[in-house]
Amino acid sequence: MKTTMKTLIALLFVTNAFAIDRIVQENGPVGTFPTISAAITAAVNGDRIIIHPKVGDNPYVENITIDKTVELASAQDGVRYKIQGTISLTAANNRTISIIGAHITTGSISGANAGWRTNVNIMGCLIEGGDISFNNQYYAIVVSNILQNGGITIAHGKIIGNDLVSNSTISIVGSGSIANDTVNIIGNKMGRIICSSDIFLNIYNNFIKQFVNFGSYISIDYTFVSTTLKLNIFNNTILTPPVNNFSNRYLRLSSPAIIKNNIFQRSTSSFSSEVPTFVFSGAITITASNNYYNTSSINIPSENNPVNVTSGPANPTTGQLILPTPALDGADPSFEFYDLNLSVGDAGCYGGSYTLDNYFPITGSSRVYNIDMPFGITTTGAPLNIKADGFDR
């Protein structure tokens, strides 16, 4: 046994000893690489590819395939490196690929081939025209990205603090590789969320604003049929367009959910009298409380004491509360929903500990994006365990 352990430690040491930084720099000194693809070709598993932005803010013009455990990062914190082309990831068991601080002028970041499980981190990127898309062979953590015209599609992972500028879609599809998995969708700005998979969703503190034509006009659409609890929908601000369309819905759910501290707000217009509604399939259980509506008394049917307001409590551009409003300090008064200043929480996307303020503005710089810790802290008892997740380049 001792011999086996010594051999294992030696192998780990040898494996990590050769992991180095590969420098990409236009007209750089000897030992650097002129293209990102050349650096990836030379890299071994565990290397970092450190990329200097080109002179004159020009892009690296190349389609990139990543088939190793590597990290792509900018040589300058807060300054993105430009790529004109697509980034395609090749899946393999236990491979980890991180792309931090890229500016994709044309093209998408995607992975579609088999090779469970590949861990992917897409963080701090700006994507002008494409999407972020991964099938169920990938566990994707998508954090603090700006997508000017595209959407995000994953099967497993986390989607936190992203800005889908054109109000595009976050899609959860094909989630079958991890039994009883949970996807966290927290602190994003987007047009809608759709899910067709058997997976649990935590949907917290998103600003969902449908100002574009999706056809069906459904802000959160969960179509997997189940009788067990599948969704927590907390502290979102949901705006829907004023359209003459009978499919205009805030929520369409086919599985049980807990829904609280949300603002459901209809955008106003002189050309439409249609108001959004809620559709819950079958005999599913919906537990709702502390939600705010300005939709002519169209509420979640099972909710006790829904709060109807005569005007929209949220700014339709920013999602911030328009004062005075009962949504201020109007969330569930339980401690777990308190605001960061330890006052009773606000309803909507800026309320509670996952407030949208944690994630915006997106600067492109390094940041901590998630902290896991107990909601209640006492002076006696077990040690306090705190875990923080972040990225640095």
C-alpha positions in Angstrom: 0.0 0.0 0.0 2.8 2.4 0.9 4.6 1.7 -2.4 1.4 2.4 -4.3 0.8 5.7 -2.5 4.3 6.8 -3.2 4.0 6.0 -6.8 0.7 7.9 -7.1 2.2 11.0 -5.5 5.2 10.8 -7.7 2.9 10.6 -10.8 0.9 13.6 -9.7 4.0 15.6 -9.1 5.4 14.7 -12.5 2.1 15.6 -14.2 1.8 19.0 -12.6 5.5 19.8 -13.0 5.1 20.3 -16.7 2.1 22.6 -16.6 3.2 26.1 -17.6 1.9 29.4 -18.9 1.9 29.6 -22.7 2.1 33.3 -23.8 0.3 34.5 -26.9 1.6 37.8 -28.1 1.6 39.5 -31.5 5.2 40.1 -32.5 6.3 38.8 -29.1 9.7 37.7 -28.1 11.1 34.2 -28.7 9.1 31.6 -26.8 5.7 33.2 -27.3 3.1 32.2 -29.8 1.6 34.3 -32.6 -1.8 32.6 -32.4 -4.0 31.1 -29.8 -4.3 27.8 -31.7 -0.6 27.5 -31.8 -0.4 27.8 -28.1 -3.1 25.2 -27.6 -1.3 22.8 -29.9 1.9 23.2 -27.8 0.1 23.0 -24.5 -0.2 20.0 -22.2 -3.1 19.3 -19.8 -3.1 21.9 -17.0 -1.4 24.7 -18.9 -2.7 28.3 -19.0 -2.8 30.2 -22.3 -2.1 33.9 -21.4 -3.2 36.1 -24.2 -2.1 39.6 -24.8 -4.6 41.8 -26.6 -3.4 42.7 -30.1 -2.0 46.2 -31.0 -4.8 48.5 -32.1 -7.5 46.4 -30.5 -7.4 44.0 -33.5 -8.8 40.4 -33.1 -7.0 37.1 -33.5 -8.6 35.8 -36.6 -8.9 32.1 -36.1 -11.4 29.3 -35.4 -10.2 27.6 -32.2 -10.6 24.0 -31.1 -9.8 23.2 -27.5 -9.2 19.5 -26.8 -7.1 19.7 -23.6 -7.5 20.8 -20.0 -6.4 24.4 -20.4 -7.4 27.9 -19.3 -7.5 30.8 -21.7 -7.1 34.2 -19.9 -6.1 37.8 -20.6 -2.7 39.1 -19.8 -4.3 42.3 -18.5 -7.0 42.2 -15.8 -10.2 43.9 -17.1 -9.0 44.0 -20.7 -10.4 41.4 -23.0 -8.6 39.8 -25.9 -10.5 39.7 -29.2 -11.2 36.7 -31.3 -12.8 36.7 -34.8 -14.1 33.2 -35.1 -15.7 30.3 -33.2 -14.4 28.4 -30.2 -15.3 24.7 -30.2 -14.7 22.5 -27.2 -14.0 18.8 -27.5 -15.4 16.7 -24.6 -13.5 14.1 -22.6 -14.0 12.5 -19.3 -12.7 14.8 -16.4 -11.4 17.5 -18.8 -11.7 21.0 -17.5 -11.7 24.0 -19.9 -11.8 27.6 -18.8 -12.3 30.6 -21.1 -11.9 33.9 -19.2 -12.0 37.4 -20.7 -12.6 36.7 -24.4 -14.2 39.1 -26.7 -15.8 37.2 -29.6 -16.5 39.5 -32.4 -18.1 36.8 -34.7 -18.9 33.3 -33.7 -20.0 31.3 -30.6 -18.6 29.2 -27.8 -19.9 25.7 -27.9 -19.4 22.0 -27.3 -21.6 19.2 -28.7 -19.7 16.0 -29.0 -19.7 13.0 -26.5 -17.2 12.7 -23.7 -18.9 12.9 -20.2 -17.9 14.7 -18.1 -16.2 17.8 -19.3 -16.2 20.8 -16.9 -16.4 24.2 -18.6 -16.0 27.7 -17.2 -17.0 30.6 -19.4 -16.4 33.8 -17.4 -16.1 37.5 -18.1 -16.5 37.2 -21.9 -18.2 39.6 -24.4 -19.9 37.8 -27.3 -21.1 40.2 -30.0 -23.2 37.9 -32.2 -23.1 34.3 -31.1 -24.3 32.0 -28.4 -22.9 30.0 -25.5 -24.1 26.4 -26.0 -23.3 23.1 -24.4 -25.0 19.7 -24.6 -25.4 17.2 -21.7 -21.8 16.0 -21.9 -20.7 19.3 -20.3 -21.0 20.7 -16.8 -21.0 24.4 -17.6 -20.5 27.3 -15.3 -21.4 30.5 -17.2 -20.7 33.6 -15.2 -20.5 37.4 -15.8 -20.7 37.4 -19.6 -22.3 39.9 -22.0 -24.1 38.4 -25.0 -25.2 41.2 -27.3 -27.4 39.1 -29.6 -27.2 35.5 -28.4 -28.5 33.1 -25.8 -27.2 30.5 -23.4 -28.0 26.8 -23.6 -26.8 24.2 -21.1 -27.9 20.9 -19.6 -26.0 21.0 -16.3 -24.3 23.7 -14.3 -24.8 27.3 -13.2 -25.8 30.5 -15.1 -24.9 33.5 -12.9 -24.8 37.2 -13.5 -25.0 37.3 -17.3 -26.4 40.1 -19.5 -28.3 38.9 -22.6 -28.5 42.4 -24.0 -31.1 41.6 -26.7 -33.3 39.9 -24.2 -32.5 36.4 -25.6 -33.2 33.0 -24.0 -31.6 30.9 -21.3 -32.4 27.3 -22.2 -32.0 24.1 -20.1 -32.3 21.1 -22.4 -31.2 17.4 -22.4 -30.4 17.2 -18.7 -30.1 13.5 -18.2 -26.5 12.8 -17.4 -26.8 13.6 -13.6 -29.7 12.2 -11.6 -31.5 14.6 -9.4 -29.3 17.5 -10.6 -29.9 21.2 -9.9 -29.3 24.1 -12.2 -28.9 27.6 -10.6 -30.0 30.5 -12.7 -29.2 33.6 -10.6 -28.8 37.3 -11.2 -29.2 37.4 -15.0 -30.8 39.8 -17.4 -32.6 38.1 -20.2 -35.9 37.7 -22.1 -37.1 34.3 -20.9 -36.2 30.9 -19.4 -37.2 27.6 -21.0 -36.7 24.1 -19.7 -37.8 20.8 -21.1 -35.7 18.5 -18.9 -36.2 16.6 -15.6 -34.1 18.9 -13.5 -34.5 21.1 -10.5 -34.2 24.8 -11.1 -33.3 27.6 -8.6 -34.4 30.8 -10.4 -33.3 33.7 -8.2 -33.0 37.5 -8.7 -33.3 37.6 -12.5 -34.5 40.6 -14.5 -36.7 39.0 -17.2 -38.0 41.4 -19.7 -39.7 40.3 -22.9 -39.5 43.3 -25.2 -38.9 41.2 -28.3 -41.1 38.9 -30.3 -40.7 35.4 -29.1 -44.1 34.3 -30.5 -45.4 32.6 -27.4 -44.5 35.3 -24.9 -43.8 33.0 -22.0 -41.3 34.4 -19.5 -40.6 31.1 -17.6 -41.7 28.0 -19.4 -41.0 24.6 -17.6 -42.6 21.9 -19.7 -41.4 18.7 -18.0 -44.3 17.0 -16.3 -43.8 15.9 -12.7 -45.7 15.7 -9.4 -42.6 16.5 -7.3 -41.2 19.9 -6.5 -39.0 21.1 -9.4 -38.7 24.9 -9.1 -37.8 27.6 -6.6 -38.7 31.0 -8.2 -37.6 33.7 -5.8 -37.1 37.4 -6.1 -37.4 37.9 -9.9 -38.7 40.9 -11.7 -40.6 39.7 -14.7 -41.9 42.1 -17.4 -43.9 40.9 -20.3 -44.9 42.8 -23.5 -48.3 44.2 -24.0 -49.5 42.1 -27.0 -52.8 40.9 -28.3 -51.8 37.2 -27.9 -53.6 34.6 -25.8 -50.2 32.9 -25.2 -49.0 35.9 -23.2 -47.8 34.2 -20.0 -45.7 35.1 -17.0 -45.3 31.5 -16.1 -46.2 28.2 -17.7 -45.3 25.3 -15.4 -45.9 21.6 -15.6 -44.3 20.7 -12.3 -44.8 21.9 -8.7 -43.0 25.1 -7.7 -42.5 27.5 -4.8 -43.0 31.1 -6.0 -42.3 34.1 -3.7 -41.0 37.7 -3.5 -41.4 38.2 -7.3 -42.7 41.2 -9.2 -45.0 40.4 -12.1 -45.3 43.5 -14.2 -47.0 44.1 -17.5 -45.5 46.7 -19.8 -48.0 49.3 -20.8 -49.0 50.2 -24.3 -51.9 52.0 -25.9 -52.5 49.3 -28.6 -53.3 46.3 -26.4 -55.7 45.3 -23.7 -54.4 41.7 -23.3 -52.9 41.0 -19.9 -50.4 38.2 -19.1 -51.7 35.3 -17.1 -50.4 32.1 -15.4 -50.8 28.5 -16.7 -50.2 25.6 -14.3 -50.8 22.1 -15.8 -52.9 19.4 -14.2 -53.1 19.2 -10.4 -49.6 20.4 -9.6 -49.0 22.1 -6.3 -48.0 25.8 -6.5 -47.0 27.5 -3.2 -47.0 31.3 -3.6 -46.5 34.2 -1.3 -45.3 37.8 -1.2 -45.6 38.4 -4.9 -46.5 41.8 -6.4 -48.7 42.3 -9.5 -49.9 45.2 -11.7 -51.9 43.1 -14.0 -55.6 43.9 -13.3 -55.9 41.4 -10.4 -54.4 38.6 -12.5 -52.6 36.6 -9.8 -51.3 33.1 -9.1 -54.6 31.4 -8.2 -53.4 29.6 -5.1 -51.7 32.6 -3.5 -52.9 33.9 -0.2 -53.1 37.7 0.0 -51.4 38.7 -3.3 -50.4 42.3 -3.5 -51.9 44.2 -6.4 -50.5 47.7 -7.1 -52.0 50.3 -9.4 -48.7 51.1 -11.2 -45.6 49.1 -12.0 -43.4 48.9 -8.9 -40.2 48.4 -11.0 -38.4 50.6 -13.5 -38.9 48.8 -16.8 -35.4 49.6 -18.0 -33.3 48.9 -14.9 -35.6 46.7 -12.7 -35.0 49.0 -9.7 -37.9 49.7 -7.5 -39.9 52.9 -8.1 -40.5 54.4 -4.7 -42.8 54.6 -2.9 -44.0 51.0 -3.3 -45.1 48.2 -0.9 -42.5 46.0 -2.6 -39.9 47.8 -0.5 -39.3 45.6 2.5 -42.2 43.5 1.1 -40.6 40.1 0.8 -41.1 37.1 3.0 -39.9 38.4 6.4 -38.0 35.2 7.1 -34.3 35.8 7.9 -33.2 33.9 4.8 -34.7 36.5 2.5 -33.2 39.5 4.3 -31.4 42.2 2.3 -27.6 42.4 2.6 -28.0 45.3 5.2 -30.0 42.8 7.4 -33.3 44.6 6.9 -36.5 42.8 5.8 -35.9 42.0 2.1 -37.4 43.8 -0.9 -39.4 42.0 -3.5 -38.0 41.8 -7.0 -34.5 41.2 -8.5 -32.7 43.7 -6.2 -34.0 42.1 -3.0 -32.3 39.5 -0.7 -28.7 38.3 -0.6 -28.6 37.4 -4.3 -29.4 41.0 -5.3 -28.6 42.0 -8.9 -26.2 44.5 -7.4 -23.8 41.6 -6.7 -23.3 41.0 -10.4 -23.7 44.3 -12.2 -22.2 46.2 -13.7 -20.1 43.6 -15.6 -16.7 45.2 -15.9 -14.6 42.3 -17.2 -12.4 42.4 -14.1 -11.9 39.5 -11.7 -14.7 39.0 -9.2 -16.2 36.7 -6.6 -19.6 35.6 -7.9 -20.9 33.3 -5.3 -20.7 32.7 -1.5 -22.1 29.7 0.2 -22.7 30.1 3.9 -25.4 29.4 6.5 -28.3 31.9 6.6 -28.4 31.9 10.4 -25.3 32.4 12.5 -25.1 31.7 16.2 -22.4 32.4 18.8 -22.2 28.7 19.8 -22.2 25.4 17.9 -20.2 24.0 15.0 -17.6 25.9 13.0 -18.9 28.3 10.4 -18.1 27.0 6.9 -18.0 29.6 4.1 -17.1 28.8 0.5 -16.5 31.5 -2.1 -16.3 31.0 -5.9 -14.6 33.5 -8.2 -12.4 34.0 -11.2 -9.1 35.9 -11.7 -7.0 36.7 -14.8 
